[in-house]
Amino acid sequence: MIETRIKKIFDCLTKDHKYYSSKKLSDAIEVSDKTIQKDIKDLNEILLKNGARIISKRGKGYKFAVTDDTKFSFFLKNDWVKYSFEDDINSNENRIERLLSQFLLTNKYLKSEDLADELIVSRSQIQNDIKEVRRILKNTI
């Protein structure tokens, strides 16, 4: 499991509750300013429903604030983990494992376009992964 960018932003903003510019956050997380702005928008949508928010102040940056202690505490204990970590589906090993499972558990044709969409990779990456799946299956038979 890997940390999401949203969690990394959250960790930065809650470290000392100071203002952070998008540039400072983008340097810390190693993504563009635009990505930070999009992720902060997404994070704020989550937080607004759960007793917190991100304050944005022109010239200063972004700052974390709790608006409802009880609601936010409940969110941290019960739901935050859903947003904090994700399986690294884009790792080569995980993709190959998922492809193997799909090929072994289905009796219908699978389109490479559908597999690429499902795994969020290009068709050429799927073709390369299928070559590896074939090699694995050939060695186990």
C-alpha positions in Angstrom: 0.0 0.0 0.0 1.2 3.5 -0.8 0.3 6.8 0.7 -1.9 9.0 -1.4 -0.9 12.5 -2.4 -4.0 13.7 -0.4 -2.5 12.1 2.7 0.9 13.7 2.1 -0.7 17.1 1.7 -2.8 16.5 4.9 0.3 15.5 6.8 2.1 18.7 5.7 -0.8 21.0 6.6 -1.5 19.4 10.0 2.2 19.2 11.0 2.2 22.7 12.6 -1.1 24.3 11.3 0.8 27.1 9.5 0.1 28.4 6.0 1.8 26.6 3.2 2.1 27.9 -0.4 1.3 25.5 -3.2 4.9 25.9 -4.3 6.2 24.7 -0.9 3.7 21.8 -0.9 4.6 20.9 -4.5 8.3 20.8 -3.6 7.7 18.7 -0.6 5.5 16.2 -2.5 7.3 16.5 -5.8 4.3 17.3 -8.0 3.3 20.4 -9.9 1.5 23.4 -8.3 -1.5 22.6 -10.4 -1.6 19.1 -9.1 -1.4 20.4 -5.5 -4.3 22.8 -6.2 -6.4 20.0 -7.6 -5.6 17.7 -4.8 -6.3 20.4 -2.2 -9.7 20.9 -3.8 -10.4 17.2 -3.6 -9.1 17.0 0.0 -11.2 20.0 1.0 -14.4 18.3 -0.4 -13.7 15.3 1.9 -12.8 17.4 4.9 -15.9 19.8 4.6 -18.2 16.8 5.1 -16.2 15.6 8.1 -15.7 18.5 10.4 -12.6 20.2 9.0 -11.5 22.4 6.1 -8.6 23.9 4.3 -8.4 27.7 4.4 -7.0 29.4 1.3 -5.6 32.9 1.7 -4.1 34.7 -1.3 -0.5 35.5 -0.8 -0.2 33.1 2.2 -1.3 29.7 0.9 -3.2 26.9 2.5 -3.9 26.2 6.2 -5.8 23.3 7.9 -8.6 24.0 10.4 -11.0 21.8 12.4 -14.6 23.1 12.4 -16.2 20.3 14.4 -14.0 18.3 16.8 -16.4 15.4 17.3 -17.2 14.9 13.7 -13.5 15.2 12.7 -12.4 12.7 15.4 -14.9 10.2 14.2 -13.7 10.7 10.6 -10.1 10.1 11.5 -10.9 7.0 13.5 -13.3 5.4 11.0 -12.9 6.7 7.4 -9.6 8.5 6.9 -7.7 5.3 6.1 -9.8 5.0 2.9 -8.3 8.2 1.6 -4.8 7.8 3.0 -3.6 4.6 1.3 -4.1 2.8 -2.0 -2.9 -0.3 -3.5 -0.2 0.3 -6.1 -2.2 -1.2 -9.0 0.2 0.4 -11.4 3.1 -1.7 -10.1 4.2 -4.2 -12.7 3.7 -7.1 -10.2 0.2 -6.1 -9.3 -0.9 -5.6 -12.9 0.5 -9.0 -13.9 -1.2 -10.7 -10.9 -4.5 -9.1 -11.8 -4.2 -10.1 -15.4 -3.4 -13.7 -14.5 -6.4 -13.8 -12.2 -8.7 -12.4 -14.9 -7.4 -14.8 -17.6 -7.7 -17.8 -15.3 -11.1 -17.0 -13.9 -13.0 -16.1 -17.0 -14.1 -18.1 -20.0 -14.8 -15.2 -22.3 -12.7 -13.0 -24.5 -11.1 -10.0 -22.9 -10.3 -6.9 -24.9 -6.9 -5.2 -24.4 -8.7 -1.8 -24.5 -11.0 -2.9 -21.6 -8.0 -4.2 -19.6 -6.0 -1.0 -20.2 -9.0 1.1 -19.0 -9.5 -1.0 -15.9 -5.8 -1.0 -14.9 -5.4 2.7 -16.0 -2.5 2.0 -18.3 -1.8 2.2 -22.0 -2.6 -0.6 -24.5 1.0 -1.0 -25.2 1.7 -1.6 -21.5 -1.1 -4.2 -21.4 0.6 -5.9 -24.4 3.9 -6.0 -22.6 2.2 -7.4 -19.4 0.5 -10.1 -21.5 3.8 -11.2 -22.8 4.9 -11.6 -19.2 1.7 -13.5 -18.3 2.4 -15.9 -21.2 5.9 -16.4 -20.0 4.7 -17.2 -16.5 2.0 -19.6 -17.7 4.5 -21.3 -20.1 6.9 -21.9 -17.2 4.2 -23.3 -14.9 2.7 -25.7 -17.3 
